[in-house]
Amino acid sequence: MTPPEPLTVRGPEDILSFIPHSLGYWPSGSLVAMTLQGKRLGATLRLDLPGQHVLADPTVFARTVCGYLEADENADGTLLALFTNNGWLAGPGCYDALLDGLELALCEAGMPVRDAWYVGDQYWRDARCTGSAGCPPARPIQEIRDSLLNTEMVFRGSSVGPAPEQRHPAGPVPGLHGAAVLEAEAVWSAQLDLRRQSRAQFAAVLRQWEAMLARPAEHLQRVSVHRDAFLRATLLVPAWRDAVLVMAAAGRAAAAAGAEEFGTFSDDARLEPVAPAAEQIRPDEVPSAANAPDAMSFAAADFCTEGLLMPGHQAGTPGYGNVLMGHDPAVPQWRSLDALDLVLEHLALLGGPSAAAALTGRGWIAWCRGRGSYSAAYLGEALEIEPGYRLAELLLELVRRGTVCGWAARKEAAWQKFGPDAA
């Protein structure tokens, strides 16, 4: 893919307008830190602003922020933005001590703060300008929304959505279609349940998903009763669900090899595999690398690197654990993962246990992208549908512990919404 032209930053309003596009939403009550590599933007980190007990002594919090940003090994500077309406206060609720602590810690870490701003609902200002003499007045927030960089991002197809906690699922699903899918899903589930250990059925499942993910983006959410019902039914089998995630990231061979490693199959192959009739895909419909969708620049890592592996795997060896933690392959198949996210969004609309599996998959993809807030939201929805859903619980624990997906921690592997030259 030919990367787009680099983004041009003309002033602080351009930098601040980039943040909502990087995170996917306009933050509030947040500290946003962006690393710099010379004159280029590196990683973007968002954290909730701390409470009074931390503001009284921000040393530990500042060190934690440094630990997160050190994932960008090439960083030589930092930009800070505090999204709050309390940026004009003195005394309790004032963030001046927090900024001082951050500046000291980041300077000692070799990432000195080059600029910092307060951004409220109506106005924004330079955070370092504390006196009246020579300080520019607070400026309207509309300057950020009307910045040339924001216009350019919109022109490139980027959009700023609601915050994770404010999202509303798409829909509604037409009643007759929904009823038909659920009825067909029950039929498919009964047949697939008899074939959980069938190697031939496993291969048929992967073929269906592989064909689906190869379709153009605009076709991924088209309704089809038996196809949607079959795909939802396959997500109810944990081994197949995991294989779909691994296949999207690392390819079909990795999914098949991992299933063999875990002893998924039985030699008993009395039942023929079942699947809906494959939809035909014209050669001109298959996306090429030249028109693969753009994605986000190395940004929006909401948590720190910890490098936890699933039991039974070691770094550098192939396996589901390494793929699901973002350690293998070196660079995942982002186009396929983007397609999977769209399909899972569509399959989750009808609710039920299949939706819990689909939302868990979306939570994993968001975590791989470095979007911890969205990941937690999807995983929370999955657990509301099906309390105790094991994979959702495990992934949510990773997010809460501050573990970052291996791909999100490395610029060369990270999801790139804006193209590799965005800065």
C-alpha positions as CSV (number, residue, x, y, z in Angstrom):
1,M,0.0,0.0,0.0
2,T,1.3,3.4,-0.9
3,P,1.2,5.5,2.3
4,P,-0.6,8.8,2.3
5,E,1.2,12.1,2.4
6,P,2.3,13.1,5.9
7,L,0.0,15.2,8.0
8,T,1.1,18.8,8.4
9,V,0.9,20.3,11.9
10,R,0.7,24.1,11.8
11,G,0.0,24.8,15.4
12,P,-1.3,23.4,18.7
13,E,-4.9,23.3,17.5
14,D,-3.8,20.8,14.8
15,I,-2.2,18.6,17.4
16,L,-5.2,18.7,19.7
17,S,-7.6,17.9,16.9
18,F,-5.5,14.8,16.1
19,I,-6.1,13.3,19.5
20,P,-9.9,12.5,19.1
21,H,-9.1,10.9,15.7
22,S,-6.3,8.9,17.3
23,L,-8.4,7.7,20.2
24,G,-11.6,7.4,18.2
25,Y,-13.6,9.7,20.5
26,W,-13.3,13.1,22.2
27,P,-11.9,12.4,25.7
28,S,-13.0,14.1,29.0
29,G,-11.6,14.0,32.4
30,S,-8.5,12.6,30.8
31,L,-4.7,13.1,30.6
32,V,-3.5,12.5,27.0
33,A,0.3,12.1,26.5
34,M,1.8,11.9,23.0
35,T,5.4,10.9,22.5
36,L,7.6,12.7,19.9
37,Q,10.3,11.3,17.8
38,G,12.0,14.4,16.6
39,K,9.2,16.3,14.9
40,R,7.0,13.2,14.4
41,L,4.3,12.0,16.7
42,G,4.8,8.5,18.2
43,A,2.5,6.8,20.7
44,T,-0.7,8.3,22.2
45,L,-1.6,7.4,25.8
46,R,-4.9,8.2,27.5
47,L,-5.5,7.9,31.3
48,D,-8.2,9.1,33.6
49,L,-7.2,12.2,35.5
50,P,-6.3,11.3,39.1
51,G,-8.2,12.2,42.2
52,Q,-7.3,14.5,45.0
53,H,-5.2,11.9,46.9
54,V,-2.9,11.5,43.9
55,L,-2.8,15.2,43.1
56,A,-1.4,15.8,46.6
57,D,1.6,13.7,45.7
58,P,1.7,12.9,41.9
59,T,5.1,11.2,42.0
60,V,4.0,7.6,41.6
61,F,1.4,8.6,39.0
62,A,4.0,10.4,37.0
63,R,6.4,7.5,37.1
64,T,3.6,5.2,35.9
65,V,3.0,7.5,32.9
66,C,6.7,7.3,32.1
67,G,6.6,3.5,32.3
68,Y,3.7,3.5,29.8
69,L,5.4,5.9,27.4
70,E,8.7,4.0,27.5
71,A,7.1,1.4,25.2
72,D,8.0,3.9,22.5
73,E,11.8,3.3,22.5
74,N,12.5,6.1,20.0
75,A,10.7,8.8,22.0
76,D,12.7,11.9,22.7
77,G,9.9,14.3,23.8
78,T,6.4,14.5,25.0
79,L,3.2,16.6,24.5
80,L,0.6,16.7,27.2
81,A,-3.1,17.6,27.0
82,L,-5.4,17.7,30.1
83,F,-9.1,17.4,29.0
84,T,-10.9,19.0,31.9
85,N,-13.0,22.1,32.7
86,N,-10.9,22.6,35.9
87,G,-7.8,23.9,34.0
88,W,-8.5,27.4,35.3
89,L,-8.8,26.6,39.0
90,A,-6.4,27.3,41.8
91,G,-6.2,25.3,45.0
92,P,-8.2,22.1,45.2
93,G,-8.8,20.6,41.8
94,C,-5.8,22.4,40.3
95,Y,-3.5,20.2,38.1
96,D,-0.4,22.4,38.3
97,A,1.3,20.1,40.7
98,L,0.5,17.1,38.5
99,L,2.0,18.9,35.5
100,D,5.1,19.7,37.5
101,G,5.5,16.1,38.5
102,L,5.0,14.9,35.0
103,E,7.5,17.3,33.6
104,L,10.1,16.3,36.1
105,A,9.6,12.6,35.6
106,L,9.5,12.8,31.8
107,C,12.6,14.9,31.7
108,E,14.5,12.4,33.8
109,A,13.2,9.6,31.4
110,G,14.6,11.4,28.4
111,M,11.2,12.5,27.1
112,P,11.0,16.2,28.2
113,V,7.6,17.9,27.8
114,R,7.7,20.3,24.9
115,D,4.2,21.7,25.2
116,A,1.1,21.2,27.4
117,W,-2.5,22.4,27.2
118,Y,-5.8,22.4,29.1
119,V,-8.8,21.5,26.9
120,G,-12.3,22.2,28.3
121,D,-15.7,21.9,26.8
122,Q,-15.7,25.5,25.6
123,Y,-12.2,26.8,25.7
124,W,-8.5,25.7,25.6
125,R,-5.3,27.3,26.7
126,D,-1.5,26.8,27.1
127,A,-1.1,25.0,30.5
128,R,2.3,26.6,31.1
129,C,1.1,30.2,31.0
130,T,0.1,30.9,34.5
131,G,0.5,34.7,34.8
132,S,-1.5,37.4,33.1
133,A,1.3,39.3,31.5
134,G,2.1,38.0,28.0
135,C,-0.3,35.1,28.3
136,P,-2.7,34.7,25.4
137,P,-6.3,34.5,26.4
138,A,-8.2,31.2,26.5
139,R,-9.3,30.3,23.0
140,P,-12.6,28.8,21.8
141,I,-12.7,25.0,21.4
142,Q,-14.1,25.5,17.9
143,E,-10.6,26.4,16.7
144,I,-9.7,22.8,17.3
145,R,-12.8,21.4,15.6
146,D,-12.2,23.8,12.7
147,S,-8.4,23.1,12.3
148,L,-7.0,22.3,8.9
149,L,-5.7,19.0,10.2
150,N,-9.1,17.9,11.5
151,T,-10.5,18.8,8.0
152,E,-7.8,16.7,6.4
153,M,-8.5,13.7,8.7
154,V,-12.2,13.9,7.8
155,F,-11.4,14.1,4.1
156,R,-9.2,10.9,4.5
157,G,-12.3,9.1,5.9
158,S,-11.5,9.4,9.7
159,S,-14.3,10.1,12.0
160,V,-14.7,10.8,15.8
161,G,-17.3,8.6,17.4
162,P,-18.9,8.6,20.9
163,A,-16.9,7.6,23.9
164,P,-16.9,3.9,24.7
165,E,-19.4,4.3,27.5
166,Q,-21.7,6.2,25.3
167,R,-21.8,3.8,22.4
168,H,-25.1,2.4,21.2
169,P,-25.3,-0.8,19.1
170,A,-26.4,-0.5,15.5
171,G,-29.8,-1.7,14.6
172,P,-32.6,-2.4,14.9
173,V,-32.6,-5.8,13.2
174,P,-35.8,-6.4,11.2
175,G,-38.0,-8.7,13.3
176,L,-38.6,-11.3,10.5
177,H,-34.9,-11.5,9.6
178,G,-33.8,-11.8,13.2
179,A,-36.3,-14.6,13.9
180,A,-35.2,-16.5,10.8
181,V,-31.5,-16.2,11.8
182,L,-32.1,-17.4,15.3
183,E,-34.2,-20.3,14.1
184,A,-31.6,-21.3,11.5
185,E,-28.8,-20.9,14.2
186,A,-30.5,-23.4,16.4
187,V,-30.5,-25.9,13.5
188,W,-26.9,-25.3,12.6
189,S,-25.9,-25.5,16.3
190,A,-27.5,-28.9,16.7
191,Q,-25.6,-30.2,13.7
192,L,-22.3,-28.6,14.6
193,D,-22.4,-29.8,18.2
194,L,-22.1,-33.4,16.8
195,R,-19.0,-32.4,14.9
196,R,-17.0,-30.4,17.4
197,Q,-14.0,-32.8,17.2
198,S,-14.2,-33.3,13.4
199,R,-11.1,-32.2,11.5
200,A,-13.1,-32.0,8.3
201,Q,-15.8,-29.8,10.0
202,F,-13.1,-27.6,11.5
203,A,-11.7,-27.1,8.0
204,A,-15.1,-26.3,6.6
205,V,-15.6,-23.7,9.3
206,L,-12.4,-22.0,8.5
207,R,-13.2,-22.0,4.8
208,Q,-16.5,-20.2,5.5
209,W,-14.8,-17.6,7.6
210,E,-11.9,-17.1,5.3
211,A,-14.2,-16.6,2.3
212,M,-16.2,-14.1,4.4
213,L,-13.2,-12.1,5.5
214,A,-12.0,-11.9,1.9
215,R,-15.0,-9.9,0.7
216,P,-14.9,-6.2,0.2
217,A,-15.7,-4.1,3.3
218,E,-19.0,-2.9,1.9
219,H,-20.2,-6.5,1.6
220,L,-19.2,-7.7,5.1
221,Q,-22.5,-6.7,6.8
222,R,-25.0,-7.7,4.2
223,V,-27.6,-9.9,5.7
224,S,-27.9,-13.6,4.8
225,V,-30.0,-15.8,7.0
226,H,-28.1,-19.1,6.7
227,R,-24.6,-17.6,6.5
228,D,-25.2,-15.4,9.5
229,A,-26.8,-18.2,11.4
230,F,-23.9,-20.6,10.6
231,L,-21.2,-18.1,11.6
232,R,-23.0,-17.3,14.8
233,A,-23.3,-21.0,15.6
234,T,-19.5,-21.6,15.0
235,L,-18.7,-18.9,17.6
236,L,-20.4,-21.1,20.3
237,V,-17.6,-23.7,20.0
238,P,-14.6,-22.2,21.9
239,A,-12.0,-24.0,19.8
240,W,-13.5,-22.7,16.6
241,R,-14.0,-19.2,18.0
242,D,-10.3,-19.0,19.0
243,A,-9.2,-20.4,15.6
244,V,-11.2,-17.7,13.8
245,L,-9.3,-15.0,15.8
246,V,-6.0,-16.7,15.2
247,M,-6.7,-17.1,11.5
248,A,-7.6,-13.5,11.0
249,A,-4.4,-12.4,12.6
250,A,-1.9,-15.0,11.5
251,G,-3.4,-17.0,8.7
252,R,-5.2,-20.3,8.2
253,A,-2.1,-22.4,8.6
254,A,-1.5,-21.0,12.1
255,A,-5.1,-21.7,13.1
256,A,-4.9,-25.3,11.9
257,A,-1.5,-25.9,13.5
258,G,-2.7,-24.6,16.9
259,A,-5.8,-26.7,16.8
260,E,-3.7,-29.8,16.2
261,E,-1.4,-28.8,19.1
262,F,-4.3,-28.5,21.5
263,G,-5.7,-31.9,20.5
264,T,-8.9,-30.5,19.2
265,F,-9.7,-33.4,16.8
266,S,-10.8,-36.9,17.1
267,D,-10.1,-39.7,14.6
268,D,-13.8,-40.5,14.5
269,A,-15.0,-39.0,11.2
270,R,-18.4,-40.7,10.7
271,L,-20.3,-37.5,10.0
272,E,-19.8,-35.5,6.9
273,P,-19.0,-31.8,7.5
274,V,-21.9,-29.3,7.1
275,A,-21.9,-25.7,5.9
276,P,-24.1,-23.3,3.9
277,A,-23.5,-23.0,0.2
278,A,-20.5,-20.8,-0.3
279,E,-21.2,-17.3,-1.7
280,Q,-19.4,-16.7,-4.9
281,I,-16.7,-14.0,-4.9
282,R,-15.8,-12.4,-8.2
283,P,-12.0,-12.0,-8.7
284,D,-12.5,-8.2,-9.0
285,E,-14.2,-8.1,-5.6
286,V,-11.2,-9.5,-3.7
287,P,-9.4,-6.6,-2.0
288,S,-5.7,-6.1,-2.9
289,A,-3.0,-4.6,-0.8
290,A,-3.3,-1.5,-2.9
291,N,-6.8,-0.7,-1.6
292,A,-6.6,-2.1,1.9
293,P,-8.2,0.3,4.4
294,D,-6.0,2.8,6.2
295,A,-5.7,2.3,9.9
296,M,-4.4,4.1,12.9
297,S,-0.8,5.4,13.5
298,F,1.2,4.0,16.4
299,A,-1.1,5.5,19.0
300,A,-3.8,5.1,21.6
301,A,-2.0,2.6,23.8
302,D,-4.1,2.9,26.9
303,F,-1.9,0.7,29.1
304,C,1.6,-0.5,29.7
305,T,3.6,-3.5,28.3
306,E,3.8,-6.5,30.5
307,G,4.4,-9.4,28.1
308,L,2.2,-12.0,29.8
309,L,1.8,-15.3,27.8
310,M,-0.9,-17.9,28.1
311,P,0.1,-21.1,29.9
312,G,2.0,-23.7,27.8
313,H,3.7,-21.2,25.4
314,Q,7.0,-19.5,25.4
315,A,8.0,-16.3,23.6
316,G,9.3,-17.0,20.1
317,T,7.3,-20.3,19.6
318,P,4.2,-20.6,17.4
319,G,0.9,-21.2,19.1
320,Y,-2.5,-19.7,19.9
321,G,-1.2,-18.1,23.1
322,N,1.5,-16.1,21.3
323,V,-1.0,-15.0,18.6
324,L,-3.7,-14.0,21.1
325,M,-1.1,-12.0,23.1
326,G,0.2,-10.2,20.0
327,H,3.7,-11.7,20.0
328,D,3.3,-13.8,16.8
329,P,3.4,-13.1,13.9
330,A,5.7,-10.0,13.8
331,V,3.0,-8.0,12.0
332,P,-0.6,-9.3,12.0
333,Q,-3.0,-9.3,9.0
334,W,-4.7,-6.0,9.9
335,R,-6.9,-6.0,6.9
336,S,-8.3,-9.4,7.9
337,L,-8.7,-8.3,11.5
338,D,-10.5,-5.1,10.4
339,A,-12.9,-7.3,8.3
340,L,-13.4,-9.6,11.2
341,D,-14.4,-6.7,13.5
342,L,-17.1,-5.6,11.0
343,V,-18.5,-9.1,10.7
344,L,-18.5,-9.6,14.5
345,E,-20.3,-6.3,14.9
346,H,-23.0,-7.5,12.5
347,L,-23.3,-10.9,14.2
348,A,-23.6,-9.5,17.7
349,L,-26.8,-7.5,16.9
350,L,-29.2,-10.4,17.6
351,G,-27.8,-10.9,21.1
352,G,-27.6,-14.2,23.0
353,P,-24.6,-16.4,23.7
354,S,-23.3,-15.9,20.1
355,A,-23.3,-12.2,20.7
356,A,-21.2,-12.6,23.8
357,A,-18.6,-14.5,21.7
358,A,-18.7,-11.9,19.0
359,L,-18.3,-9.0,21.4
360,T,-15.4,-10.8,23.1
361,G,-13.8,-11.1,19.7
362,R,-14.3,-7.3,19.1
363,G,-12.8,-6.7,22.6
364,W,-9.7,-8.7,21.6
365,I,-9.4,-6.8,18.3
366,A,-9.7,-3.4,20.1
367,W,-7.1,-4.5,22.6
368,C,-4.8,-5.5,19.7
369,R,-5.3,-2.1,18.2
370,G,-4.2,-0.5,21.5
371,R,-7.7,0.8,22.3
372,G,-8.1,-0.3,25.9
373,S,-11.2,1.8,26.6
374,Y,-13.1,0.3,23.7
375,S,-11.8,-3.2,24.6
376,A,-13.2,-2.9,28.1
377,A,-16.5,-1.7,26.8
378,Y,-17.0,-4.6,24.4
379,L,-15.8,-7.2,27.0
380,G,-18.1,-5.6,29.6
381,E,-21.1,-6.0,27.2
382,A,-20.2,-9.6,26.6
383,L,-20.2,-10.3,30.3
384,E,-23.5,-8.6,30.7
385,I,-25.0,-11.0,28.1
386,E,-23.2,-14.0,29.5
387,P,-21.8,-13.6,33.0
388,G,-18.7,-15.7,33.6
389,Y,-17.8,-15.9,29.9
390,R,-14.2,-17.1,30.4
391,L,-12.3,-15.5,27.5
392,A,-14.0,-12.2,28.1
393,E,-13.0,-12.4,31.8
394,L,-9.4,-13.2,30.9
395,L,-9.1,-10.4,28.4
396,L,-10.8,-7.8,30.7
397,E,-8.3,-8.8,33.4
398,L,-5.4,-8.0,31.0
399,V,-6.9,-4.6,30.2
400,R,-7.4,-3.8,33.9
401,R,-3.9,-4.9,34.8
402,G,-2.4,-2.6,32.1
403,T,-1.1,-5.3,29.8
404,V,-0.7,-4.1,26.3
405,C,-1.0,-6.3,23.2
406,G,2.5,-7.0,21.8
407,W,1.6,-5.5,18.4
408,A,0.3,-2.3,19.9
409,A,3.6,-1.8,21.7
410,R,5.7,-1.8,18.5
411,K,5.3,0.9,15.9
412,E,6.2,-1.4,13.0
413,A,3.4,-3.8,14.0
414,A,0.7,-1.4,15.4
415,W,-2.6,-0.8,13.8
416,Q,-2.4,2.2,11.5
417,K,-5.7,4.0,10.9
418,F,-4.0,7.0,9.3
419,G,-1.2,5.3,7.5
420,P,2.5,5.0,8.6
421,D,3.4,8.6,7.7
422,A,0.7,10.2,9.8
423,A,2.4,12.8,12.0
